[in-house]
């Protein structure tokens, strides 16, 4: 039998609270930055819903420290707290995956195959979230009745555990592999490639936490009560890290713009520009910065007003225009 001491629990709760405070702060910054730049989209809306749930979810971490005579320690409160914590955990984790999938989709223009695939991943994540919530509700509604369970704890069957583990790992792998595969084939500047890949690779950290949660879910029963306690701690870590990874790409984009003196890494939402066309666009924008030349002509008499086609071609030639920037010339027709 394994038991976590009071001091260990307190230290872990403080660390988890710090993680969630960082996640909430990054999400609020993301919403502010997207609002100021007028780039709010569906991924930001889902992130907003996730941060609302995470704020309540983080607060529930400290409900256990209420006194024994508190209303929070009654059986009905314990059952309600279990439902609140489990449902908020599932919603926060899966909403971060949905937001990340939509963030991948907005990089690519409409009609791009990767955009459609990313939107499909968001729909898949929504479906898996609903299936897991329904399965959990069916299983735990029987175990958490006052007559059958006085501990206010729901034990998941192996079928539900396997469903959660497989769904988490598959969705995380898709979120990491899809942008890596696509961006690896696109010609981008090295700095932008590293930043974008670094932002998406952050979701791989979520996968490692998911695997750790899976280990404790399949751990032997003689690890109790530390097993259930550590499962709860890892769930808080998974949700907090998932929310951080969900906002990391926006934060990296902002700091890239700051340190690169205004060079924006993000594309406007209404842009029809593809990633493959960026090098050409950069060349065109460079050519548009060439200062325009002004040609000064002297007044021509009525007798010389009938110029030939050769004279006109000579005046329109690039060589003549470039020379006129240094010494404005007076052109008259020679006979």
KOLLUM-628544 format. One record per residue (C-alpha): residue in three letters; residue number from 1; z negated, y, x. Coordinates in steps of 0.1 Angstrom, whole numbers, plus 5000, padded with zeros to 4 digits. Example, Ala and Ser with C-alpha at 12.3 -4.5 7.8 and 13.67 -1.06 7.14 Angstrom:
// KOLLUM-628544
+------+-----+------+------+------+
| rest |  nr |    z |    y |    x |
+------+-----+------+------+------+
|  ALA |   1 | 4922 | 4955 | 5123 |
|  SER |   2 | 4929 | 4989 | 5137 |
+------+-----+------+------+------+
***
This chain:
// KOLLUM-628544
+------+-----+------+------+------+
| rest |  nr |    z |    y |    x |
+------+-----+------+------+------+
|  UNK |   1 | 5000 | 5000 | 5000 |
|  UNK |   2 | 5010 | 5034 | 5013 |
|  UNK |   3 | 4993 | 5067 | 5003 |
|  UNK |   4 | 5002 | 5102 | 5013 |
|  UNK |   5 | 4972 | 5124 | 5021 |
|  UNK |   6 | 4965 | 5157 | 5003 |
|  UNK |   7 | 4974 | 5177 | 5035 |
|  UNK |   8 | 5007 | 5159 | 5039 |
|  UNK |   9 | 5016 | 5165 | 5003 |
|  UNK |  10 | 5008 | 5202 | 5006 |
|  UNK |  11 | 5028 | 5206 | 5038 |
|  UNK |  12 | 5058 | 5189 | 5023 |
|  UNK |  13 | 5056 | 5210 | 4992 |
|  UNK |  14 | 5055 | 5242 | 5012 |
|  UNK |  15 | 5086 | 5231 | 5032 |
|  UNK |  16 | 5105 | 5222 | 5000 |
|  UNK |  17 | 5096 | 5255 | 4984 |
|  UNK |  18 | 5110 | 5273 | 5014 |
|  UNK |  19 | 5142 | 5253 | 5011 |
|  UNK |  20 | 5146 | 5262 | 4974 |
|  UNK |  21 | 5138 | 5299 | 4981 |
|  UNK |  22 | 5166 | 5300 | 5006 |
|  UNK |  23 | 5189 | 5283 | 4982 |
|  UNK |  24 | 5181 | 5307 | 4954 |
|  UNK |  25 | 5185 | 5337 | 4977 |
|  UNK |  26 | 5219 | 5325 | 4989 |
|  UNK |  27 | 5230 | 5320 | 4953 |
|  UNK |  28 | 5219 | 5354 | 4942 |
|  UNK |  29 | 5237 | 5369 | 4972 |
|  UNK |  30 | 5268 | 5349 | 4963 |
|  UNK |  31 | 5268 | 5363 | 4928 |
|  UNK |  32 | 5262 | 5398 | 4940 |
|  UNK |  33 | 5290 | 5396 | 4966 |
|  UNK |  34 | 5315 | 5381 | 4941 |
|  UNK |  35 | 5306 | 5408 | 4915 |
|  UNK |  36 | 5311 | 5436 | 4940 |
|  UNK |  37 | 5344 | 5422 | 4952 |
|  UNK |  38 | 5355 | 5415 | 4916 |
|  UNK |  39 | 5361 | 5378 | 4924 |
|  UNK |  40 | 5339 | 5361 | 4899 |
|  UNK |  41 | 5353 | 5327 | 4887 |
|  UNK |  42 | 5341 | 5295 | 4870 |
|  UNK |  43 | 5325 | 5282 | 4902 |
|  UNK |  44 | 5302 | 5313 | 4902 |
|  UNK |  45 | 5293 | 5307 | 4866 |
|  UNK |  46 | 5283 | 5271 | 4873 |
|  UNK |  47 | 5263 | 5283 | 4904 |
|  UNK |  48 | 5245 | 5308 | 4882 |
|  UNK |  49 | 5235 | 5281 | 4857 |
|  UNK |  50 | 5224 | 5259 | 4887 |
|  UNK |  51 | 5201 | 5286 | 4901 |
|  UNK |  52 | 5185 | 5292 | 4867 |
|  UNK |  53 | 5176 | 5255 | 4865 |
|  UNK |  54 | 5165 | 5254 | 4901 |
|  UNK |  55 | 5140 | 5282 | 4897 |
|  UNK |  56 | 5122 | 5263 | 4869 |
|  UNK |  57 | 5126 | 5231 | 4889 |
|  UNK |  58 | 5110 | 5246 | 4920 |
|  UNK |  59 | 5081 | 5260 | 4899 |
|  UNK |  60 | 5074 | 5225 | 4885 |
|  UNK |  61 | 5066 | 5213 | 4920 |
|  UNK |  62 | 5032 | 5231 | 4919 |
|  UNK |  63 | 5022 | 5220 | 4884 |
|  UNK |  64 | 5004 | 5190 | 4899 |
|  UNK |  65 | 4978 | 5213 | 4915 |
|  UNK |  66 | 4964 | 5224 | 4882 |
|  UNK |  67 | 4928 | 5216 | 4875 |
|  UNK |  68 | 4918 | 5184 | 4858 |
|  UNK |  69 | 4907 | 5203 | 4827 |
|  UNK |  70 | 4940 | 5222 | 4825 |
|  UNK |  71 | 4965 | 5217 | 4797 |
|  UNK |  72 | 4991 | 5207 | 4823 |
|  UNK |  73 | 4971 | 5176 | 4830 |
|  UNK |  74 | 4971 | 5162 | 4794 |
|  UNK |  75 | 4992 | 5131 | 4787 |
|  UNK |  76 | 5017 | 5150 | 4766 |
|  UNK |  77 | 5021 | 5177 | 4793 |
|  UNK |  78 | 5027 | 5150 | 4819 |
|  UNK |  79 | 5053 | 5133 | 4798 |
|  UNK |  80 | 5070 | 5167 | 4791 |
|  UNK |  81 | 5068 | 5175 | 4828 |
|  UNK |  82 | 5085 | 5143 | 4838 |
|  UNK |  83 | 5114 | 5149 | 4814 |
|  UNK |  84 | 5117 | 5185 | 4826 |
|  UNK |  85 | 5117 | 5175 | 4863 |
|  UNK |  86 | 5142 | 5146 | 4859 |
|  UNK |  87 | 5167 | 5165 | 4837 |
|  UNK |  88 | 5166 | 5196 | 4858 |
|  UNK |  89 | 5171 | 5176 | 4890 |
|  UNK |  90 | 5202 | 5159 | 4876 |
|  UNK |  91 | 5216 | 5191 | 4862 |
|  UNK |  92 | 5211 | 5211 | 4894 |
|  UNK |  93 | 5225 | 5185 | 4917 |
|  UNK |  94 | 5256 | 5178 | 4896 |
|  UNK |  95 | 5262 | 5215 | 4888 |
|  UNK |  96 | 5263 | 5222 | 4925 |
|  UNK |  97 | 5290 | 5195 | 4929 |
|  UNK |  98 | 5310 | 5209 | 4900 |
|  UNK |  99 | 5307 | 5244 | 4915 |
|  UNK | 100 | 5318 | 5232 | 4950 |
|  UNK | 101 | 5348 | 5213 | 4934 |
|  UNK | 102 | 5359 | 5245 | 4916 |
|  UNK | 103 | 5354 | 5265 | 4948 |
|  UNK | 104 | 5379 | 5241 | 4964 |
|  UNK | 105 | 5403 | 5245 | 4935 |
|  UNK | 106 | 5404 | 5283 | 4937 |
|  UNK | 107 | 5416 | 5283 | 4973 |
|  UNK | 108 | 5450 | 5269 | 4962 |
|  UNK | 109 | 5475 | 5285 | 4939 |
|  UNK | 110 | 5483 | 5272 | 4904 |
|  UNK | 111 | 5507 | 5242 | 4906 |
|  UNK | 112 | 5493 | 5230 | 4939 |
|  UNK | 113 | 5484 | 5193 | 4938 |
|  UNK | 114 | 5451 | 5199 | 4956 |
|  UNK | 115 | 5441 | 5224 | 4930 |
|  UNK | 116 | 5446 | 5200 | 4902 |
|  UNK | 117 | 5428 | 5172 | 4921 |
|  UNK | 118 | 5398 | 5195 | 4927 |
|  UNK | 119 | 5396 | 5204 | 4890 |
|  UNK | 120 | 5398 | 5167 | 4883 |
|  UNK | 121 | 5368 | 5162 | 4906 |
|  UNK | 122 | 5349 | 5189 | 4886 |
|  UNK | 123 | 5357 | 5170 | 4854 |
|  UNK | 124 | 5347 | 5137 | 4869 |
|  UNK | 125 | 5314 | 5152 | 4881 |
|  UNK | 126 | 5307 | 5165 | 4846 |
|  UNK | 127 | 5314 | 5131 | 4831 |
|  UNK | 128 | 5292 | 5113 | 4856 |
|  UNK | 129 | 5264 | 5138 | 4850 |
|  UNK | 130 | 5265 | 5132 | 4812 |
|  UNK | 131 | 5266 | 5094 | 4817 |
|  UNK | 132 | 5236 | 5094 | 4840 |
|  UNK | 133 | 5216 | 5117 | 4817 |
|  UNK | 134 | 5224 | 5095 | 4786 |
|  UNK | 135 | 5214 | 5064 | 4805 |
|  UNK | 136 | 5182 | 5079 | 4818 |
|  UNK | 137 | 5173 | 5092 | 4783 |
|  UNK | 138 | 5178 | 5057 | 4768 |
|  UNK | 139 | 5158 | 5039 | 4794 |
|  UNK | 140 | 5129 | 5064 | 4798 |
|  UNK | 141 | 5125 | 5071 | 4761 |
|  UNK | 142 | 5111 | 5036 | 4756 |
|  UNK | 143 | 5089 | 5037 | 4787 |
|  UNK | 144 | 5074 | 5071 | 4781 |
|  UNK | 145 | 5060 | 5065 | 4746 |
|  UNK | 146 | 5023 | 5071 | 4744 |
|  UNK | 147 | 5015 | 5035 | 4734 |
|  UNK | 148 | 5034 | 5018 | 4762 |
|  UNK | 149 | 5029 | 5040 | 4793 |
|  UNK | 150 | 4998 | 5061 | 4800 |
|  UNK | 151 | 5010 | 5071 | 4835 |
|  UNK | 152 | 5039 | 5092 | 4823 |
|  UNK | 153 | 5062 | 5075 | 4848 |
|  UNK | 154 | 5096 | 5059 | 4841 |
|  UNK | 155 | 5108 | 5030 | 4863 |
|  UNK | 156 | 5145 | 5029 | 4866 |
|  UNK | 157 | 5162 | 4995 | 4864 |
|  UNK | 158 | 5185 | 4983 | 4892 |
|  UNK | 159 | 5216 | 4990 | 4871 |
|  UNK | 160 | 5207 | 5027 | 4867 |
|  UNK | 161 | 5197 | 5030 | 4903 |
|  UNK | 162 | 5230 | 5016 | 4915 |
|  UNK | 163 | 5249 | 5038 | 4891 |
|  UNK | 164 | 5232 | 5069 | 4904 |
|  UNK | 165 | 5236 | 5059 | 4941 |
|  UNK | 166 | 5273 | 5050 | 4938 |
|  UNK | 167 | 5281 | 5082 | 4918 |
|  UNK | 168 | 5263 | 5105 | 4943 |
|  UNK | 169 | 5279 | 5089 | 4973 |
|  UNK | 170 | 5315 | 5088 | 4959 |
|  UNK | 171 | 5314 | 5123 | 4946 |
|  UNK | 172 | 5300 | 5137 | 4979 |
|  UNK | 173 | 5327 | 5118 | 4999 |
|  UNK | 174 | 5354 | 5132 | 4977 |
|  UNK | 175 | 5341 | 5167 | 4981 |
|  UNK | 176 | 5341 | 5164 | 5019 |
|  UNK | 177 | 5373 | 5144 | 5024 |
|  UNK | 178 | 5396 | 5163 | 5001 |
|  UNK | 179 | 5394 | 5198 | 5017 |
|  UNK | 180 | 5393 | 5182 | 5052 |
|  UNK | 181 | 5425 | 5163 | 5046 |
|  UNK | 182 | 5443 | 5192 | 5030 |
|  UNK | 183 | 5432 | 5219 | 5055 |
|  UNK | 184 | 5440 | 5196 | 5085 |
|  UNK | 185 | 5477 | 5197 | 5075 |
|  UNK | 186 | 5479 | 5235 | 5069 |
|  UNK | 187 | 5487 | 5259 | 5096 |
|  UNK | 188 | 5458 | 5283 | 5098 |
|  UNK | 189 | 5443 | 5305 | 5126 |
|  UNK | 190 | 5418 | 5286 | 5146 |
|  UNK | 191 | 5388 | 5308 | 5135 |
|  UNK | 192 | 5396 | 5306 | 5098 |
|  UNK | 193 | 5401 | 5268 | 5101 |
|  UNK | 194 | 5367 | 5264 | 5118 |
|  UNK | 195 | 5349 | 5285 | 5092 |
|  UNK | 196 | 5365 | 5268 | 5062 |
|  UNK | 197 | 5359 | 5233 | 5076 |
|  UNK | 198 | 5324 | 5242 | 5085 |
|  UNK | 199 | 5316 | 5254 | 5050 |
|  UNK | 200 | 5330 | 5223 | 5033 |
|  UNK | 201 | 5314 | 5200 | 5059 |
|  UNK | 202 | 5280 | 5213 | 5047 |
|  UNK | 203 | 5283 | 5190 | 5017 |
|  UNK | 204 | 5280 | 5161 | 5042 |
|  UNK | 205 | 5244 | 5170 | 5046 |
|  UNK | 206 | 5239 | 5164 | 5009 |
|  UNK | 207 | 5253 | 5129 | 5014 |
|  UNK | 208 | 5227 | 5121 | 5041 |
|  UNK | 209 | 5199 | 5132 | 5017 |
|  UNK | 210 | 5214 | 5111 | 4989 |
|  UNK | 211 | 5214 | 5081 | 5012 |
|  UNK | 212 | 5178 | 5087 | 5020 |
|  UNK | 213 | 5169 | 5089 | 4983 |
|  UNK | 214 | 5188 | 5056 | 4978 |
|  UNK | 215 | 5167 | 5039 | 5005 |
|  UNK | 216 | 5135 | 5048 | 4988 |
|  UNK | 217 | 5148 | 5039 | 4954 |
|  UNK | 218 | 5156 | 5004 | 4967 |
|  UNK | 219 | 5123 | 5002 | 4987 |
|  UNK | 220 | 5099 | 4973 | 4979 |
|  UNK | 221 | 5072 | 4978 | 4954 |
|  UNK | 222 | 5044 | 4974 | 4979 |
|  UNK | 223 | 5052 | 5009 | 4993 |
|  UNK | 224 | 5036 | 5023 | 4962 |
|  UNK | 225 | 5023 | 5049 | 4955 |
|  UNK | 226 | 5039 | 5066 | 4985 |
|  UNK | 227 | 5074 | 5054 | 4974 |
|  UNK | 228 | 5073 | 5073 | 4941 |
|  UNK | 229 | 5058 | 5103 | 4958 |
|  UNK | 230 | 5085 | 5104 | 4985 |
|  UNK | 231 | 5112 | 5098 | 4960 |
|  UNK | 232 | 5101 | 5130 | 4942 |
|  UNK | 233 | 5100 | 5150 | 4975 |
|  UNK | 234 | 5135 | 5138 | 4985 |
|  UNK | 235 | 5148 | 5147 | 4951 |
|  UNK | 236 | 5136 | 5183 | 4957 |
|  UNK | 237 | 5152 | 5182 | 4991 |
|  UNK | 238 | 5185 | 5170 | 4977 |
|  UNK | 239 | 5187 | 5196 | 4950 |
|  UNK | 240 | 5178 | 5224 | 4974 |
|  UNK | 241 | 5202 | 5214 | 5001 |
|  UNK | 242 | 5229 | 5208 | 4975 |
|  UNK | 243 | 5225 | 5244 | 4963 |
|  UNK | 244 | 5226 | 5258 | 4998 |
|  UNK | 245 | 5258 | 5238 | 5006 |
|  UNK | 246 | 5273 | 5251 | 4973 |
|  UNK | 247 | 5269 | 5287 | 4985 |
|  UNK | 248 | 5275 | 5283 | 5022 |
|  UNK | 249 | 5313 | 5289 | 5021 |
|  UNK | 250 | 5308 | 5323 | 5003 |
|  UNK | 251 | 5281 | 5333 | 5028 |
|  UNK | 252 | 5303 | 5322 | 5058 |
|  UNK | 253 | 5332 | 5342 | 5044 |
|  UNK | 254 | 5311 | 5373 | 5041 |
|  UNK | 255 | 5297 | 5371 | 5077 |
|  UNK | 256 | 5332 | 5364 | 5089 |
|  UNK | 257 | 5344 | 5396 | 5073 |
|  UNK | 258 | 5314 | 5416 | 5088 |
|  UNK | 259 | 5318 | 5403 | 5124 |
|  UNK | 260 | 5356 | 5405 | 5123 |
|  UNK | 261 | 5355 | 5442 | 5112 |
|  UNK | 262 | 5367 | 5439 | 5077 |
|  UNK | 263 | 5391 | 5410 | 5081 |
|  UNK | 264 | 5387 | 5391 | 5049 |
|  UNK | 265 | 5388 | 5353 | 5049 |
|  UNK | 266 | 5389 | 5349 | 5011 |
|  UNK | 267 | 5420 | 5352 | 4990 |
|  UNK | 268 | 5422 | 5372 | 4957 |
|  UNK | 269 | 5421 | 5349 | 4927 |
|  UNK | 270 | 5454 | 5363 | 4913 |
|  UNK | 271 | 5472 | 5358 | 4945 |
|  UNK | 272 | 5502 | 5335 | 4945 |
|  UNK | 273 | 5502 | 5332 | 4982 |
|  UNK | 274 | 5498 | 5297 | 4996 |
|  UNK | 275 | 5480 | 5288 | 5027 |
|  UNK | 276 | 5513 | 5277 | 5043 |
|  UNK | 277 | 5528 | 5311 | 5038 |
|  UNK | 278 | 5500 | 5331 | 5055 |
|  UNK | 279 | 5517 | 5332 | 5090 |
|  UNK | 280 | 5548 | 5347 | 5075 |
|  UNK | 281 | 5527 | 5372 | 5055 |
|  UNK | 282 | 5509 | 5383 | 5086 |
|  UNK | 283 | 5542 | 5390 | 5103 |
|  UNK | 284 | 5555 | 5410 | 5074 |
|  UNK | 285 | 5523 | 5430 | 5073 |
|  UNK | 286 | 5526 | 5437 | 5110 |
|  UNK | 287 | 5562 | 5449 | 5106 |
|  UNK | 288 | 5552 | 5472 | 5078 |
|  UNK | 289 | 5528 | 5490 | 5101 |
|  UNK | 290 | 5557 | 5504 | 5122 |
|  UNK | 291 | 5558 | 5542 | 5116 |
|  UNK | 292 | 5588 | 5553 | 5096 |
|  UNK | 293 | 5613 | 5576 | 5114 |
|  UNK | 294 | 5626 | 5609 | 5101 |
|  UNK | 295 | 5662 | 5620 | 5107 |
|  UNK | 296 | 5668 | 5658 | 5109 |
|  UNK | 297 | 5704 | 5669 | 5103 |
|  UNK | 298 | 5718 | 5704 | 5106 |
|  UNK | 299 | 5738 | 5719 | 5078 |
|  UNK | 300 | 5774 | 5709 | 5078 |
|  UNK | 301 | 5802 | 5733 | 5068 |
|  UNK | 302 | 5824 | 5726 | 5038 |
|  UNK | 303 | 5853 | 5719 | 5061 |
|  UNK | 304 | 5834 | 5691 | 5078 |
|  UNK | 305 | 5818 | 5677 | 5046 |
|  UNK | 306 | 5845 | 5649 | 5043 |
|  UNK | 307 | 5831 | 5625 | 5068 |
|  UNK | 308 | 5846 | 5591 | 5075 |
|  UNK | 309 | 5831 | 5557 | 5069 |
|  UNK | 310 | 5826 | 5553 | 5107 |
|  UNK | 311 | 5805 | 5585 | 5108 |
|  UNK | 312 | 5783 | 5572 | 5080 |
|  UNK | 313 | 5778 | 5538 | 5097 |
|  UNK | 314 | 5769 | 5556 | 5129 |
|  UNK | 315 | 5743 | 5576 | 5112 |
|  UNK | 316 | 5727 | 5545 | 5096 |
|  UNK | 317 | 5726 | 5524 | 5127 |
|  UNK | 318 | 5691 | 5514 | 5139 |
|  UNK | 319 | 5699 | 5527 | 5174 |
|  UNK | 320 | 5706 | 5562 | 5162 |
|  UNK | 321 | 5675 | 5562 | 5140 |
|  UNK | 322 | 5653 | 5552 | 5168 |
|  UNK | 323 | 5666 | 5579 | 5191 |
|  UNK | 324 | 5661 | 5605 | 5164 |
|  UNK | 325 | 5624 | 5600 | 5165 |
|  UNK | 326 | 5622 | 5614 | 5200 |
|  UNK | 327 | 5649 | 5641 | 5197 |
|  UNK | 328 | 5662 | 5651 | 5163 |
|  UNK | 329 | 5699 | 5654 | 5167 |
|  UNK | 330 | 5726 | 5675 | 5150 |
|  UNK | 331 | 5756 | 5654 | 5141 |
|  UNK | 332 | 5790 | 5669 | 5135 |
|  UNK | 333 | 5823 | 5652 | 5132 |
|  UNK | 334 | 5846 | 5656 | 5162 |
|  UNK | 335 | 5883 | 5660 | 5157 |
+------+-----+------+------+------+
***
